[in-house]
Amino acid sequence: MMHASYTDYVLEFKRPSGTSRGTLYQKQSYFIRITDGDRMGFGEVGVLRGLSYDDVPELEKQLQWTTENIHLGLAELYAANLHFPSIQFALEQAFSHLNHGFEHFPSAFTKGRKPQHINGLIWMGDRAFMMEQITARLNEGFKTLKMKVGAISWDSERELLGYIRERFSPDELEIRVDANGAFTLKEALTVGEFLSEISVHSIEQPLPPADLEGLQAAAVQMQVPIALDESLIGVLQKKDKVHLLENIQPQYIILKPSFIGGWLGSDEWISLAEERGIRWWATSALESNLGLNAIAQWAYTKHNSIPQGLGTGSLYTNNLPAPLRVHGGELTISGDIATDWDLSPLSFK
């Protein structure tokens, strides 16, 4: 008979990681485990405090109900968790793992034959710390950098971006920036002028999600393409997704499966975006290697040539050991995807 339980697990950052919403020291995750005879399936509930739609007091109560009713099956439980997209994704992972093991989507990637191109992430901090990260990512061979902006002064950020572009041409290095909604429209337009001058690929969430009118104007008036990220959070119904895309008409959207209903939710966003000529890429939402593995395998099947945001596996001191490796700006499977895992740090109730 099928049973399920859940546990929490606190991931510890190696170094404090700064965003425009504050500095991260820890990341709490929950994990679901399904057992059916000798088989087990694991899934990560990748909630991010202060950002996820389902970062609510009722989350753990909903997790308890979900595990107690695991016999209802994936389809019914997925529908019942409409307002808990991180649980939806954990259920997809756990049922897939139960039936297929850690290889959710067999491919040349899971066999270790093909890598995925990813961006190197530059966290916010003082100038010295950001310069240290930039140098490290470049030395590691990344061909795409994503730099967080909006926390320190724009003059300092502008100087750092200019330094990168002086060293590497647009053909040698793609630069993206992520504002996490830090700017007003007036500020974003000024920032966009400089970003255009140095051939930045795009700016992620230049304005807060609530500023729909400003985002609509930014998509038209900014001299660099905009990508919506946080704007997708909490948009649950298909009609509302259509309205968002058609109202703002961004050049890109960014998919975090833990925030938008997992593989199924992400697939719907992709379909709606591509119908409207909007491109996309996927990123992790600071999951452990368990969730990152599920996102990376799914993303590979989409054959999207844009570098993905999947380089977060090395952020933590206590990540779950897994055969995921980053080398030369690429994410690879190094080892046996079926067996090279250690989930013993998780203690289920």
N, C-alpha and C positions, 0 to 999 in steps of 0.2 A: 504494500500500500504506500502511496506517495505521501511524504511528509516534507515540511519546510520549517526553517528557522532563520533567524537573522542575528547579526551582531554589528557592533560599531567598531571602528578602528581609526585611530588618529595618526595621520601621516605628518611627519616632522620635516619641515623645510631645512635643507642644508644651510641656506642663508636666507634671511628675511627678504621677501620678494614684494616690491612696491608696485602698486597700481594707483590710479587717480582716486580710487575708493578707499585707500589705506594700505597698510603693510601686512603681508601674510606671514605668519610664523608657523601655523599648523593648518591642516586641512582634515576635517572630520568626514569620514565616509561610513556608509553602512554596506553590509553585504548580505545577500540572500543565499541560502544553501537549500537545494532540493535533494531529497534522497528518495530513491525508488529501488528497493532491493539493494543490490550491490552497486548501483549507479548513483553518481552524485552530479549535481550541476550547480555552478556558482555564478552569481551576477552581482555587479557593483551598483549601488544606489549612489550615483555621483552628485549629491546635493552640494551646493557651494553657498555657504552662509552669506546672507546679505545680497545675493544675486539670483539664486534659483527661484523659480515660481513657486516651488513646493517647499521652500524654507519657511515652514509654518509650524506652530506647536503641535499640530495634529499629525505630523509626518510619522512619528514613531508609532502612534496608535494605528495609522493606516498600514504601516509595515506589519504590525502584529496581526491585524485583520487579514491582510493578504496572505501571510504565511499560514494562518489557521485555515484558510479556504483554498489552499493550493490545489485541492482536488477539482476545483472548477475549471482548471486548464488555462492555457495562455490567452486564448481569444477573449474569454469572459473576464478574466482578471485584468487584461490590458484595458478593456473598455471601462471597467470599474475604477480604474486609476487614472481617468482622464485628467484630473487636476493634480496628479502626481507623476509628471513625466520622467523623473529619475527612477521611480519604481517601475514604470513601464519598461524602461530600458534594461533595468536589472532583471526583470522577468524574461525579456527576450533573450538575454545572455544566458540566464540559468537554464531555461528550457532547451536552448540550443546546445549548451554544454552537456546537459543530461543526455542528449541524443547523439551528439557528434564529438564530444570532448572539446579541447581548447581550439580546434581547427573549425571555426564557425563557417568560413567560406574558403574551401580549398582552392588554392591558386599558386601561381609561380612565386608569389610573395610568401605564402605560408610554407612553401617547400624550400625557402631560402635561396631561390634562384634569381629573384628580382627585388630590388629595393624600392622604397618610396621616397621621392624627393620631399624634403620638409624645410620649413623656415627655422632659422635660429632666433631665439627670443631674447630681447634686451629688456630687462626689468627696469622700472623707475628707481631712481636713487640720486645721490649727489653726482656731480660731474665725474669725479674720480672713479666711482663705482661703475657708472655707465660706460665710461671709456675702457675700464678693465674688461667688462663683458664684451664690448664690441671687438676688442683685440682678440679675446679668447675665441669668439665665434668665427672670426675671420681666419684665425690660425687653424681652427678645426675644419676648415674647408667649406663652410656654408656659402651657398650662392644666392640665398635669399635671407634677408634679415628683417625681423619685425620688431620695431622699437616702440615701447610704450611712451606716450607723450601726455602732457597735461598736468603733471604734478609739480615739477620744478619750473623755473622760469622758461618762457618760450625762447628768450635770447640764448639760454644755455643749450636748450634742445636744438635750436637752429644751428648753433655752432657745432654740435656733435654730428648732426646730419650732414652739414657741410663738410666736415672732416672726412666722413665716410666716403662721400661722393668725390672728393678731391683725390682720394686714393684709388677708387674703383669706379670705372665708367658704368653706365647703365647696362652695357652688354656683359660686363663682368660680374655685376652684383645688382640684384633686385632689392629695393628697399620698400617696405611697407611700414606704416605707422598705425598705432592703435590708440585712440584718444579716450576710449571708455566713456564717451559722452561728456567730456570735460569742457567743451567750448560752447560759447554762444555762436549764433550764425555770423555775427560781425567778426568775431575772433577767428572762426573757422575759415572765412573767406580770406582773411589776411594770411593765415597759416597756409592755406591752399596755394596762394600765389608763390610762396617760396618752394613749397613741395613740387609744384609744377616746374619751377626753374631747375631743380636738381633731379627731375625725372623720377619722382617717387611713384610707385605702382598704384597705391590707393591709400585712403585713410579710413580706418575702421571706426564706426560709430562716432562721428565727429560731434554730434549733439545728443543730448539725452533722449531716450525713447519717447518720452511724453511730448517732446517738441515736434509734433508731426508736421506742422506748417514749416518750421525751420528746416527739418530734414528734407522736405519736398523742395524747398528753395536751394538747399545745399546740393542736392543731386543735379540740379540744373546749373547753378551758378558757380560752384567750386571748379577750379581749374584742374583738379585731379578727381578720379572716380571715388565714389564713396561705397563702403561696404556696411551693411546692416548686420549687427550681431545681437546686442541686448534688445533691440527692437523686436526680435522674434520671440522673446521669452513671454510666455503667458498668452500667446495668440494660438488658441486651441482649435477653433473651428475652421473648416476649409474656406468658408465665405469670408471670414475675417483675414485669413492669410492672403486671399485674392485681393481684398480691399487694401491691405497694407502695401502689397507689391505694386498695385496699379496706382495707388495714391502717391507714393513716394518715388517709385520707379528708380530704385538704386541700380548701380552698375553691377554690384555683387551682393550676395548674402553669405553669411558664415554660419555653418551648421555645427552646433554642439549637441550631439545626440542625447546627452543626459539632461539637457534643458528643454528639448522639443519632442520628447516621446520616442527616443531611440531610433532604430533602423527604419521602422515604419513611418514615424513622424518625419524623419529626415527625407525619406523617399518622396513623401508628399510635397515637401517644400521644394525639392529638386525639380519635380515634375511641373509644379506651378511656375517656378522661376524660369526654367528652360523654355516653357511655352511663351514666355514674355521676353525672351532674349537676355535674361539676367543670368550671369555666371555665378559660380559658387566655389567654395572650398570648405573643408571640414577641419575642425580643431578639437582637441580634447578640452575638457573643463577641469583640468588638474586631477583627473582620476589616477588611481594606482595603475600598475601595469595590467591588472585584470581588465579594467574598463578600457584602457588604452589599446590593448590587444583587440578587443571587440570592435572599436572604432576603426583601427587601422586596417583590419581585414576587410571590413565592409567598404571602406573608402577605396581600397585597391580595386575592388570589383567595378567601380564606376569609371575607371580609365580616364580620370580627370588629370590633364597635364599640368594644372596649377599646383605648385608646391603646397602641401598640406601642413596644418599646424599640429604636428604630432610628436614634437620633440620634448615632451615633459617627463619622460620616464626617469631621468636622472636628477630630478629636483629634490628627492627625499632621502633622508638617512635610513629610513626603514621601509622602503618600498618592497612589495612582494616580489621575490626573485622570479625572473621570467626570461625567456630567450629573446627578448627585444633588445636591439643594440642600435646606437646612433654612431655613424662613422662617416666623415666627409660630407656632412649635410644630408645624409640619407638614413632612413629607418630600415633596418633589416631584421629578419629572423635568423638568429645565429644559434643553431642547435636544433633540438627536436621539439617542435611546437606541442607535441602530444604529451611529453613527459618532463621537460625541463622547467618545472614549476615547483614552488614551495609555498603552499597556503597555510602551513602550520602556525604562522603568527595569528591567524584568525581563530577566535574562541567563540563558538556558537552557543546560544542559550538553549 
